[in-house]
Amino acid sequence: MSDRGESVSDRGEELAALREEYAKIGLSEADLPSDPFTLFEQWLADAIASGMHEPTAMAVSTVAPSGAPTSRLVLLKSADERGLVFFTNYRSRKAQDLSSDARCAAVFPWHCILRQVRLEGQAERVPGEESDAYFATRPRGSQLGAWASPQSDEVPDREYLDCAYEKAELRWPEPTNIPRPEHWGGIRIVPASVEFWQGRPSRMHDRIHYSRVGTTWKVRWLAP
């Protein structure tokens, strides 16, 4: 039972009804904006309003120097006409991959409302002042963790990480301001294409594909 007295089956029925509602809505040509960012903002707001867990989570795929693809989940922190931003350790595997090959892809798997958004494009680091501004808003523990964790590196055991965190606490005791590490910051995905998928009955789903052509966007309908 949840705090509101709802059972798992009750919640499941709510999600099923929500899926049916979105399936009926679908997409129409008249509703499509000229750029994908306007539609993405609308869909993101819908995902957040649905109450789903982690609506800002996106799977980001990169290409390793060996040519092998790798994927992981990160949290979207901002989105506008310039692209989508997440933050990470620049020494992490994903950041190192993007340093050698800026090509990347991302997907928002909003299953409970029968929607998905896929993006493909290039990654770039955000300016230091943007990373500074966001880092200052993070919980103190997360700030210390950015200093303590050698992300993606092999470590001997959990105790190593706990000791590194304790050292960071001693280095910046309360209420000392914690500066942003130079090896930590934002990465912006600048999309060259964006696809919106809306589930519809009988698997006749809507697929709307935006592709960048110079400073404008070309819109195409794709078969499901």
C-alpha positions in Angstrom: 0.0 0.0 0.0 1.2 3.5 -0.7 1.0 6.4 1.8 -2.3 7.5 0.1 -3.8 4.1 0.7 -3.6 3.0 -2.9 -2.8 -0.6 -3.8 -0.4 -1.7 -6.5 -3.4 -2.8 -8.6 -5.1 0.6 -8.2 -1.9 2.4 -9.4 -1.7 -0.1 -12.3 -5.3 0.7 -13.3 -4.5 4.5 -13.2 -1.4 4.0 -15.5 -3.4 1.8 -17.9 -6.1 4.5 -18.1 -3.4 7.1 -18.7 -1.9 5.1 -21.5 -5.3 4.7 -23.2 -5.9 8.5 -22.9 -2.6 9.3 -24.6 -3.2 6.6 -27.2 -6.4 8.3 -28.2 -4.9 11.7 -28.4 -2.2 10.9 -31.0 -0.6 13.5 -33.1 -2.0 15.6 -36.0 -0.1 17.6 -38.6 -1.9 20.8 -37.5 -0.5 20.3 -34.0 3.2 20.1 -35.0 5.4 23.1 -34.3 8.1 24.1 -36.8 10.9 23.0 -34.4 11.2 19.9 -32.2 12.1 21.8 -29.1 8.6 23.3 -28.6 7.1 19.8 -28.9 9.7 18.3 -26.6 8.9 20.9 -23.9 5.2 20.0 -24.1 5.9 16.3 -23.9 8.4 16.7 -21.0 5.7 18.7 -19.1 3.2 15.9 -19.7 5.7 13.3 -18.5 6.4 15.2 -15.3 2.7 15.8 -14.7 2.0 12.1 -15.1 3.8 11.3 -11.9 6.1 8.8 -13.5 9.4 8.0 -11.8 12.4 10.1 -13.1 10.8 11.6 -16.2 14.0 13.5 -16.9 16.0 10.3 -17.2 17.5 9.6 -20.6 19.6 6.9 -22.0 22.7 8.4 -23.7 24.7 6.3 -26.1 28.3 7.1 -27.1 31.0 5.5 -29.3 34.2 4.3 -27.7 37.6 4.7 -29.4 37.3 1.0 -30.3 34.1 1.7 -32.2 31.9 -0.1 -29.7 28.7 1.6 -28.6 27.9 2.1 -24.9 24.8 3.4 -23.1 23.9 4.6 -19.7 21.1 6.6 -18.0 21.7 10.3 -17.0 19.4 13.1 -15.9 18.4 15.9 -18.1 19.0 19.2 -16.4 18.1 21.8 -19.0 16.7 22.0 -22.5 16.3 24.8 -25.0 16.8 25.5 -28.7 20.6 25.0 -28.2 20.1 21.4 -27.1 19.8 19.1 -24.0 22.2 19.3 -21.1 23.3 16.8 -18.5 26.2 17.0 -16.0 29.0 14.5 -15.4 32.6 13.9 -14.5 34.7 14.8 -17.6 37.0 11.9 -16.8 34.1 9.4 -16.9 33.9 6.9 -19.7 31.0 8.7 -21.5 32.8 12.0 -21.4 36.0 10.4 -22.7 34.1 8.8 -25.5 32.6 12.1 -26.4 36.0 13.8 -26.4 37.2 11.4 -29.0 34.0 11.1 -31.0 31.3 13.8 -30.4 28.5 11.7 -32.1 25.9 10.5 -29.6 22.2 9.5 -29.3 19.7 9.7 -26.5 16.2 8.3 -25.8 13.5 9.2 -23.3 11.5 6.0 -22.6 8.2 7.3 -21.3 6.5 3.9 -21.3 3.6 4.7 -19.0 2.2 7.4 -21.3 3.0 5.5 -24.5 5.6 8.0 -25.6 9.3 8.0 -26.6 11.6 10.7 -27.9 14.9 9.8 -29.7 17.7 12.2 -30.5 20.9 11.9 -32.5 23.5 14.6 -32.8 26.8 15.9 -31.5 28.0 16.7 -27.9 29.8 19.7 -26.7 30.9 20.9 -23.3 28.9 23.8 -21.8 30.7 27.0 -20.8 32.4 26.9 -17.4 30.1 29.6 -16.0 27.0 27.5 -16.8 28.6 24.5 -15.0 29.5 26.8 -12.0 26.0 28.0 -11.7 24.5 24.5 -11.7 27.1 23.1 -9.4 26.3 25.8 -6.8 22.6 24.6 -6.7 23.6 20.9 -6.0 23.1 19.4 -2.5 26.3 19.7 -0.4 26.7 15.9 -0.4 26.6 15.8 -4.2 29.2 18.5 -4.4 31.5 16.6 -2.2 30.9 13.4 -4.2 32.0 15.1 -7.3 35.4 15.6 -5.7 35.6 12.2 -4.0 34.6 9.9 -6.8 37.1 9.1 -9.6 34.1 8.1 -11.8 34.6 5.1 -14.0 38.0 4.3 -12.6 38.7 1.0 -10.9 38.9 1.3 -7.1 39.9 -1.4 -4.5 36.7 -1.4 -2.5 33.9 0.6 -1.0 36.1 1.7 1.9 38.3 3.6 -0.6 35.3 5.7 -1.7 34.1 6.3 1.8 37.6 7.5 2.8 37.8 9.8 -0.2 34.5 11.3 0.7 35.6 11.9 4.3 38.7 13.6 3.1 36.6 15.9 1.0 34.5 16.7 4.0 37.6 17.6 6.0 38.9 19.7 3.1 35.7 21.8 2.9 34.0 21.7 6.4 30.7 23.5 6.9 29.9 26.2 6.0 32.8 26.5 3.5 31.7 26.9 -0.1 32.7 24.0 -2.3 34.1 25.0 -5.7 33.3 23.0 -8.8 36.1 20.6 -9.8 37.6 21.4 -13.2 37.0 17.8 -14.2 33.2 18.1 -13.6 30.7 20.0 -15.7 27.9 20.0 -18.3 27.6 18.4 -21.7 25.1 19.6 -24.2 23.7 17.3 -26.9 23.0 19.4 -30.0 20.6 17.3 -32.0 20.6 16.9 -35.8 17.5 14.8 -35.7 14.6 14.2 -33.2 11.9 11.6 -33.4 8.7 11.6 -31.4 6.9 8.3 -31.0 3.3 8.1 -29.8 1.7 4.8 -29.2 -1.7 4.2 -30.9 -4.1 1.3 -31.1 -3.4 -1.7 -33.3 0.3 -0.8 -33.4 -0.5 2.0 -35.8 1.7 4.3 -33.9 2.6 8.0 -34.7 6.2 8.7 -35.6 7.3 12.2 -36.3 10.8 12.8 -37.4 12.5 16.2 -37.4 15.9 16.6 -39.2 18.0 19.8 -39.1 18.5 21.4 -42.5 20.7 24.5 -42.1 18.9 26.7 -39.6 15.5 25.1 -40.2 13.9 21.7 -39.5 12.4 19.3 -42.0 9.4 17.3 -40.6 8.5 13.8 -41.9 5.9 11.2 -40.9 7.4 7.7 -40.6 5.5 4.4 -40.8 5.4 2.5 -37.5 
